[in-house]
């Protein structure tokens, strides 16, 4: 399933893939929109943008990422497209980074 998102003035697309009762979502490079809420609600495992401490017109920040994580405690959130500040402080920020080459059990 596709969800139209935004990256500044550019349209971005998030995808969810479903098999049986499990679904995985990939947000891509995006900021907050109402469709992002629908995307998050539609997946059990989310690879979600987390670039900077605060959400702006182009990127989802730690503020919204953690807000989703706290609201949807039964979902798995993995941060992607992280800036250096987030990447170097992810443990202190309380987020989990998606690891290149790592296999995730769904």
C-alpha positions in Angstrom: 0.0 0.0 0.0 1.3 3.5 -0.8 0.9 6.7 1.2 1.6 10.1 -0.3 3.9 12.1 2.0 6.0 15.3 1.7 9.6 16.3 1.7 9.4 20.1 1.6 7.6 20.9 -1.6 8.4 17.5 -3.1 6.0 14.6 -2.9 7.4 11.5 -1.3 5.8 8.0 -1.0 5.8 5.6 2.0 5.1 1.9 1.5 3.7 -0.8 3.6 4.0 -4.5 2.8 1.6 -7.0 4.4 1.7 -10.7 4.7 -0.9 -12.5 6.8 -1.3 -10.4 10.0 2.1 -8.7 9.8 3.0 -5.5 8.0 6.2 -3.5 7.5 6.4 0.1 6.5 9.2 2.2 4.9 8.7 6.0 5.1 11.5 7.4 3.0 12.7 11.0 3.3 9.7 12.9 4.7 8.1 15.3 7.1 4.9 15.1 9.2 1.6 15.0 7.4 -1.8 13.5 8.2 -1.0 10.7 5.8 2.1 9.9 7.9 -0.3 9.1 10.8 -2.2 6.7 8.5 1.0 5.1 7.4 2.1 4.5 11.0 -1.3 3.1 11.9 -1.1 0.7 8.9 2.2 -1.1 9.9 3.5 -3.2 12.7 7.2 -2.6 12.0 8.2 0.8 10.8 11.4 2.1 9.2 10.8 5.7 9.9 12.7 8.9 9.1 14.4 10.5 12.1 16.6 13.4 11.0 17.4 16.0 13.6 15.9 16.8 17.0 12.9 18.6 15.7 10.5 18.1 12.8 10.7 20.7 10.1 9.2 21.1 6.6 11.4 18.5 5.1 12.3 16.0 7.8 10.7 14.1 10.6 12.6 14.7 13.9 13.2 12.9 17.1 10.2 14.8 18.6 7.7 13.2 16.3 9.5 9.9 16.0 9.5 9.4 19.8 5.9 10.7 19.9 4.8 7.8 17.6 6.9 5.3 19.6 5.2 6.4 22.8 1.7 6.4 21.3 2.0 3.0 19.6 3.9 0.9 22.1 3.0 -2.4 20.3 4.8 -1.4 17.1 8.5 -1.6 16.4 10.1 1.6 15.3 13.6 1.7 13.6 15.1 5.1 12.7 16.3 5.7 9.1 17.8 8.7 7.3 19.4 10.0 10.5 21.6 13.1 10.6 25.0 12.9 12.4 23.6 14.4 15.6 20.9 11.7 15.9 23.2 8.9 14.7 25.9 9.7 17.3 23.4 10.1 20.1 20.6 7.5 19.4 21.0 5.6 22.6 20.8 8.7 24.7 17.8 9.8 22.7 16.1 6.5 23.3 15.7 5.4 19.7 16.8 2.4 17.7 18.6 2.7 14.4 18.0 0.4 11.5 21.2 -1.5 10.9 22.5 -2.0 7.4 22.7 -5.7 6.5 20.9 -6.8 9.7 18.0 -9.3 9.4 14.9 -8.4 11.4 12.4 -11.1 12.5 8.9 -10.0 11.7 
